[in-house]
Amino acid sequence: MTSSQTASDTSFPDRIPVGISACLLGEKVRYDGAHKRSDYCQDVLSRYFDFRQACPEMAIGLGTPRPTIRLVASDGGRQVSAIQSAEPPRDVSAGLAAVADDVLQGQADLCGFILTEKSPSCGVFRVKTYDERGGLLHAKGRGLFAARLLERQPLLPVEEAGRLNDPHLRENFVLRVYAWHEWHNSLLPALSMANLTAFWARYKFLVLAHNEAVYRQIGPLLGSASRSALPAVAEQFFAWLMEALATPTTRGSNTNALQHLQGYLKKRLDAVEKKSLQLLIRQYKEGSVPLIVPLSMMRHLLARYPDDYANQQKFLAPYPDELGLRNHH
Ligand code: SF4
């Protein structure tokens, strides 16, 4: 990036491969022959994500309509099975896990997955789980397809479609998908200490805004790395990066990152510009304007008074502005 560029000029990948439960795209594959179309996924995210759909229950040959499946806990809750209420009842747990294995093996380029909430196959957070006599044990289980995906790829950005209605969760998921894509498509194929250091330089303020503790760990990790340890260091770096980005930001933590960025402009701004920027950062901190407002001003000023280090920060533009994800932050 040259000094005349800003992070807002960053060209983003065309469409990023992301897995999705087929019923969210309007496919009539649910047990009752219906779909569960997600307007946000279909109408908005599909412009940015190359959706690869999967219906694990159809993939194991259950057909539609079909008898429902339930999660059933046994062995004191240590074992959870997906049982189809057929006559006799049928355990489809292994089949659902095998579909997850096939999806991950066949589509190694996936950068995230959007799943249907409450499903005993696809649900991630709040799936009803029963005891062996049919009594409801709790409603915080995980569908067995989703569980296997996360067991195999614990860092993969995975979210439920219903939770994407929350602007913070939505922003956080998209952010992690873009970071995952850049890591696997730009950094890993050309892994070197220099490239890893440059990658970290771009993500620093974003990580600072999300998780200051991780921000402080990464510098020493890279500083102590020897050439032979590079693969292990990169693996640890990426685990910490994804952990940090999954941590929600607050107005306070974003303000902290904005103020750090402001430091790179201080000597170049005239008194009016300085005052205007400080006012917008304060208004953001107090909750009267969204994050996009001080960020737009910051980007404008960095275009006018470029600084190589500040201009490259992912914090300025981690994904396309058109997604409007920082209008509610
Ligand atoms: S929730 Fe999952 S298993 Fe159920 S219909 Fe949708 S894609 Fe298929």
Boltz pocket constraint, residues with backbone or C-beta under 6 A from the ligand:
constraints:
  - pocket:
      binder: B
      contacts: [[A, 20], [A, 21], [A, 22], [A, 23], [A, 24], [A, 29], [A, 30], [A, 31], [A, 54], [A, 55], [A, 56], [A, 57], [A, 58], [A, 116], [A, 119], [A, 121], [A, 122]]
      max_distance: 6.0
